[in-house]
C-alpha cells in the first residue's frame, strides 16, 4: 500500500489549551518543545497534505479521507 502523509497543524495557543488539562512536567516540556519547533520553522513541510486540526474530529477525519479518496461509510443511527 502506498504511504501518504498528512500534517495536522494547530496554533500554539490551542496546543497549550489542550495540554492544560494534564499539567505535568512532561506536558509543559511538550508545549515548550512545540513552541520552539514552530518558532524555528521546524516540523512542517514534510507532508503531502496539510489539515488544520482546530475543527471537530469528524470534520478533520472527513477532510483527510476525502483527500485520500477513501469511501466514507454512512453513520448508523443508534
Beta strands, then each sheet from edge to edge (+ up, - down):
strand 1: 6-9
strand 2: 49-52
sheet 1: 1+ 2+
end
